[in-house]
């Protein structure tokens, strides 16, 4: 799914797979939580990965959200975010933070977060490499 979106670099995909491995190998770990949405045949069509932000009180990082390209434009990503918000509100979560890139390949992601109630709260110029800023979006839950 990550490869098929044609957005993520091979390094990003490698990191995402490492996180998935961590969750699968140690169900007692508390750093990452992954939920997968499946279609009527039980095939994965999207997933979301989040975890508590270290040294905060009820702040959560959204690490990954991906939707199979065949299902994009059908609000799957928004449904995954809605699910995450319900889970975190049930835990008295205060906010969700997510980082993304400023390069053109990530404009769709930036618009997605804005359309789903996130606000840009920080930008670090040239973070990933010269000309590629890190953009942090936040959605307050309380």
C-alpha positions as CSV (number, residue, x, y, z in Angstrom):
1,X,0.0,0.0,0.0
2,X,2.8,2.4,0.9
3,X,4.6,1.6,-2.3
4,X,1.4,1.9,-4.4
5,X,0.7,5.4,-3.2
6,X,3.8,6.6,-5.0
7,X,4.3,9.3,-2.5
8,X,6.7,7.8,0.1
9,X,10.4,7.5,-0.4
10,X,12.0,4.1,0.0
11,X,13.5,5.3,3.3
12,X,10.1,6.4,4.5
13,X,8.6,3.0,3.6
14,X,11.5,1.3,5.4
15,X,10.7,3.2,8.6
16,X,7.0,2.5,8.3
17,X,7.7,-1.2,7.9
18,X,10.0,-1.1,11.0
19,X,7.2,0.4,13.0
20,X,4.8,-2.2,11.8
21,X,7.3,-4.9,12.8
22,X,7.7,-3.4,16.3
23,X,3.9,-3.5,16.8
24,X,3.6,-7.1,15.5
25,X,6.6,-8.5,17.4
26,X,5.7,-6.9,20.8
27,X,2.0,-6.3,21.4
28,X,2.8,-5.0,24.9
29,X,4.8,-2.0,23.6
30,X,3.1,1.3,24.1
31,X,4.9,3.6,21.6
32,X,2.9,2.8,18.5
33,X,-0.7,1.7,17.8
34,X,-1.8,0.6,14.3
35,X,-5.4,0.1,13.0
36,X,-6.2,-1.1,9.6
37,X,-9.4,-0.6,7.6
38,X,-10.4,-3.5,5.4
39,X,-12.9,-3.9,2.5
40,X,-15.8,-6.4,2.4
41,X,-13.4,-9.2,1.4
42,X,-11.1,-8.4,4.4
43,X,-8.4,-6.8,2.2
44,X,-6.6,-3.8,3.7
45,X,-7.5,-0.5,2.2
46,X,-6.0,1.9,4.7
47,X,-4.2,2.1,7.9
48,X,-3.3,4.6,10.6
49,X,-0.4,4.6,13.1
50,X,-0.2,6.8,16.1
51,X,1.3,6.9,19.6
52,X,1.6,9.1,22.7
53,X,4.0,12.0,22.3
54,X,6.8,11.4,24.8
55,X,6.9,13.6,27.9
56,X,3.5,15.1,27.2
57,X,0.1,14.9,28.9
58,X,-2.4,13.3,26.5
59,X,-0.8,14.6,23.3
60,X,-0.5,12.1,20.5
61,X,1.6,11.9,17.3
62,X,0.0,10.7,14.1
63,X,2.9,8.9,12.5
64,X,1.4,7.3,9.4
65,X,-1.9,7.4,7.5
66,X,-2.1,5.7,4.1
67,X,-4.9,4.6,1.8
68,X,-4.7,2.2,-1.1
69,X,-4.8,4.3,-4.3
70,X,-7.8,2.3,-5.6
71,X,-9.8,3.6,-2.6
72,X,-8.5,7.2,-2.4
73,X,-11.2,9.9,-2.8
74,X,-13.7,7.8,-0.9
75,X,-13.1,9.4,2.5
76,X,-11.2,6.4,3.8
77,X,-8.5,8.7,5.2
78,X,-11.1,10.9,6.9
79,X,-12.8,7.8,8.4
80,X,-9.5,6.7,9.8
81,X,-8.9,10.1,11.3
82,X,-12.5,10.1,12.7
83,X,-11.8,6.7,14.3
84,X,-8.5,8.0,15.8
85,X,-10.3,11.1,17.2
86,X,-12.9,8.9,18.9
87,X,-10.3,6.6,20.4
88,X,-8.2,9.5,21.7
89,X,-11.2,11.4,23.0
90,X,-12.1,8.2,24.9
91,X,-8.6,8.5,26.5
92,X,-9.1,12.2,27.2
93,X,-6.6,13.0,24.5
94,X,-5.9,16.7,24.2
95,X,-4.3,17.0,20.7
96,X,-3.0,15.3,17.7
97,X,0.2,16.4,16.0
98,X,1.4,15.3,12.5
99,X,4.4,16.3,10.5
100,X,4.6,16.4,6.7
101,X,6.7,17.7,4.0
102,X,6.5,20.9,1.9
103,X,7.4,19.4,-1.4
104,X,4.8,19.2,-4.1
105,X,4.2,15.4,-3.6
106,X,2.8,16.2,-0.2
107,X,0.4,19.1,-1.1
108,X,-2.4,16.5,-1.1
109,X,-1.5,15.5,2.4
110,X,-1.4,19.2,3.5
111,X,-4.8,19.9,2.1
112,X,-6.1,16.7,3.7
113,X,-5.1,17.7,7.1
114,X,-6.5,21.2,6.7
115,X,-9.8,19.8,5.4
116,X,-10.0,17.6,8.5
117,X,-9.7,20.4,11.0
118,X,-5.9,20.5,11.5
119,X,-4.0,23.8,11.6
120,X,-0.5,24.5,10.6
121,X,1.3,25.3,13.8
122,X,5.0,25.1,12.9
123,X,7.3,25.1,9.9
124,X,11.0,24.4,9.9
125,X,12.6,25.5,6.7
126,X,15.0,23.1,5.0
127,X,14.4,20.4,7.6
128,X,14.4,17.3,5.4
129,X,16.8,18.8,2.8
130,X,17.3,22.3,1.3
131,X,13.9,23.4,-0.1
132,X,11.9,20.8,1.8
133,X,10.4,22.1,5.0
134,X,8.9,20.2,7.9
135,X,5.3,21.3,8.5
136,X,3.6,20.4,11.8
137,X,-0.2,20.3,11.9
138,X,-2.2,20.2,15.1
139,X,-5.8,19.3,15.9
140,X,-7.0,20.1,19.4
141,X,-9.5,17.6,20.8
142,X,-10.6,19.5,23.9
